[in-house]
């Protein structure tokens, strides 16, 4: 093979062109513009769902605590400290 046949193809150009660098003011202006497009959940719904999450977390913590205590008791009984 000749040297020209062994050359690799140049890397392909990126599919999405890079945006020109802009300052922080332009960045935050764009962030605010995008946040205005968001369909926000009503506060009442957010509060209700937050309560559900906290209750489920408390329930899981309780179950894990009970399992930990049971395992601790079993280990102590097996070691003769019970």
PESULBEL-V688452 format. One line per field, one symbol per residue. ss: DSSP state (H for helix, E for strand, C for the rest). phi: phi as a letter, one per 20 degrees, with the letter a starting at -180 (. if undefined). psi: psi as a letter, one per 20 degrees, with the letter a starting at -180 (. if undefined). A space follows every 10 residues. Layout:
ss->???
phi->???
psi->???
This chain:
ss->CCHHHHCCCC CCCCCCCCCC CCCHHHHHHH HHHHHHHCCC CCHHHHHHHH HHHHHHHHHH HHHHHHHHHH HHHHHHHHCC CC
phi->.efffefeff fffffdffff fcffffffff ffffffefef fggfffffff ffffffffff ffffffffff ffffffffen df
psi->qrhhhiqqqq qqqqhpqqqq prrhghghgh ggghhhipnq pqhghggghg ggghgggggh ggghgghggg ggggghghij j.
